[in-house]
C-alpha cells in the first residue's frame, strides 16, 4: 500500500486552513469573495429545482405505491434489483389479487349460483381494473419517476460536486488575498523581503485563475437547469396522459360492470333490482320522511320515468282498482319508510306496517300493487322489504 505521509499532511493542512477561513468569514473577521449576481441566481434556482423535484418525486412514489413497506417486501425487492442493474419484474396489483380471490371463491360457492356467477363477473372486472392499474404504474414509472430520479441521482450530484469544488476554490482565493494583505502590511512595517510579497501575489493569481475556471464550469452546469425544466415538463404531460387513460379505462370498466350486473339481476330478481336497469333515468328523492323512518337511514331515491306505475294498454288506460289479486305470486312486505301518495292510483304507506304486494303483466318494474284491507294502490319497490 502506497502511503504518502507528505500528501496526507498537506491535505490536512489545506483542510484546516479552509476551515479557519470559513469560520472567520462566519464570524465576520475575514473578507469573503462574493459570487456575481447571475451565478447566485442560478444557484438559487437550482436549489429550488432540486427541493421541489425531490418533494414531487417522493409524493408521486406515495401516490403510485401508497404502502411500499408491506408483507410483499416490494421496496426491498426493488432495491436489490436496482443494485443488480436488472429489470424489476411486473408485480400483481391489489385489484388483480382481489379479482383472483373472487374467481376462486366462485368455484367453491358454485358458478351456477347467483352469488357465484356474480363473483365471477365482478372478479373478471376487478382483474381488468388491476391490469389497467399495473400498466399505469409502469408507464408512470418509466415516463415520469425515472427522469426525476435520474436528475436527483445524476445531474444534481454532479452539480453539487462542482459547487463544493467552487466553494473550496473561493476559500483558497480568500486565503491568498489575506496572505497578500498581511505580507504587504509586514513589508511596510519591517521592510520584509519583497520575495514574500511576490510569492503571495503569485499564489493569489493562481487561486484567482482556478476560481474563475471553476465558476465558469459551475455556471454552465447550472444553466442546464433550464433544459431540465423542459424535459420534466414533457414528462409531466406524459404522466397526466397516462393518468387520464387509466381513469378513463376504470370508468368504462365500471360502466360495463354495472350494465352486466343490472342485466343479470333484472333476470334473477325482476322487482328488487330493476331500478338499476335504466341508468339514464334521473334520480329524484321523495318528500321528507317522518320520525317513524328508521334512525340513521336516509330514504332511497326513486328513478323518475315518463310513465311511472301501470303501463298503459293501447286499447285504453288500466285502472288500478280493476286489478285483481292473483291466486299465486302475492307476498307480504314490510314498509321501510313513510310514503305519501302522489295521486289516486298510489297507496300511502307508513313505516313498519305490513302490506300485501304483487305484480301484474305490463307493470313498471319500479312499482308493485299493494293492498291494505280494502285499500289498494301502486307502491314503490324501494320503500319495501319483501318477506318470504
Helices and strands as residue ranges (DSSP letters): H 5-27, H 37-64, H 74-83, H 94-109, H 114-140, I 141-145, H 146-150, I 151-155, H 156-190, H 194-223, H 225-268, G 274-276, E 282-285, E 301-304, G 320-322, E 331-335, E 354-358, E 367-372, E 375-380, G 381-383, E 384-386
